[in-house]
Amino acid sequence: MKEIDWRRIFFIFLGIALFTIVHFSPPWPDAVDPSGNHFALSKEGKAALGLFLLAATWWVFEVVPIGVTSITIGVVQALFSIRPAKIAFTDFMDPSVWFIFGSIVIGITFTQTGLTRRMAYKMLILVGERTIMIYLGCFLLTAALTLIMAHTAVAATVFPLLMAIYALYQEDEKPTRFGKGLFIGMAYTAGAGSVITLLGSARGAVAIGFFKDIVGREISFFMLTYYMFPLGFTMVVLLWVFFLLRYPPEKKTIPGLREKARSLYRDLGPITFREICTLVIVLAVISVMCLRSFVPALASVDKSALILVATILFFMLKILTVKELEDIPWNIILLFGGAMSVGFCLWQTGSADWLAVEWLVMFKNAHWFVFVLAIAFFVLIMTNLIMNVAAIAIILPVAMKIGTYLGVSPEVITFACLTTAGMPFLLLIGAAPNAIAYGSSQFKSGEFFATGVPVSILLMVVLGVFVWLIWPLMGMPVLIG
């Protein structure tokens, strides 16, 4: 007889209990802003907060598949009349969700055609056998791939390569400093690289969706990359230096690695027509996305439609087949839909306004710089506890509401939140690359946390420099007016 998972049952009912208590509790006091204006929390807004607690509990402890938790978000809204079913479930088909779908398909295509392996072997040939350069090469490769692939797909693709590299470094599976640095570093740099473009993760598209709906302006593909590239690249370089100091390799070289890479690269043969077509399609889509910022005629072209053109072409040219379509991680797609739904639920029911004012009281005398870093730090903690897409969807609308009171521009709030949401360095559940790296058996969860504490502090310092100095010099508005 199968043993009962009491832990799972406990957290299932804990989530339900939290929703029930909040939803059916007596009316909550109004939130009062510094000007004396009152913000009432409606019955629907209170239920939205309860739904958030239910979803957060189920997402954190994964009592059911994360996609099923997302479905629950839509169902609860409809059953308890928090929002009409047509609106709640329409969020699951939001253009931002389809953008993520297209990004995932591009990652699958790179893996299926062999382009990822080709680039990886070429990198090893270039960096050679010195472990200090292998660190750098692997980190740069991981970060570079996240410019065009979802960071989860990148981690899954790079992981076997790192295992092969480590097998040449250490014959048995005994953990080493080099192994810890290699795999933890891969997880961290996947996050650092993923903040640079919209293709690196879901959170960027979700944040831009909220920004457009709340502020009425759009953050373009080029604008996001323009501001995030220097920050992401800085973090990758600093992570390389950090891991050299924290986990210096026991060996200075891995004999035979360059020849092994050459052999594997030769086995791939010349670049194929499928690989060329994939590169042309992806580069064309990315180019058009960038040109939307400069060519007025392209400004109205939706980015989600553009990236889905690539998906259509992959199947038209038979680069992908129905098997790859069936292998798409729909659990993850549903997660994105649920994150959008609960985020919009908090916003449209007025609970985001209520929360914003409650937060405002805490920051009413704060300097704008302190406010931005405080919100970013809060996102950093939350994104280690729940999926970063969900953290962005839940927190960003609230942060923007607070910012309007303090005169802080929504742009600097959005980019600061995206920075820390992309780099959950503390817990394995913070991001899929963290969990993938854990599969190497090179480190324990406690070691991952202990490594993440100083790196998270480093991240906040770097972000502070960018918020205070570099982004304003690059033209980002930090204050309204």
Secondary structure, DSSP 8 states (H G I E B T S, - for coil): -----HHHHHHHHHHHHHHHHHHHS-----EE-TT--EE---HHHHHHHHHHHHHHHHHHHTSS-HHHHHHHHHHHHHHTTSS-HHHHHHGGG-HHHHHHHHHHHHHHHHHHHTHHHHHHHHHHHHH-SBHHHHHHHHHHHHHHHTTTS-HHHHHHHHHHHHHHHHHHH-SS----HHHHHHHHHHHHHHHHHHTSSTTS-HHHHHHHHHHHHHHS----HHHHHHHHHHHHHHHHHHHHHHHHHHS--S-SB-TTHHHHHHHHHHHH-S--HHHHHHHHHHHHHHHHHHHTTT-GGGTTS-HHHHHHHHHHHHHHTTSS-HHHHHTS-HHHHHHHHHHHHHHHHHHHTSHHHHHHHHHHHHHTT--HHHHHHHHHHHHHHHHHHS-HHHHHHHHHHHHHHHHHHHTB-HHHHHHHHHHHHT---S-GGG-HHHHHHHTT-SS-HHHHHHHHHHHHHHHHHHHHHIIIIIHHHHT---B--
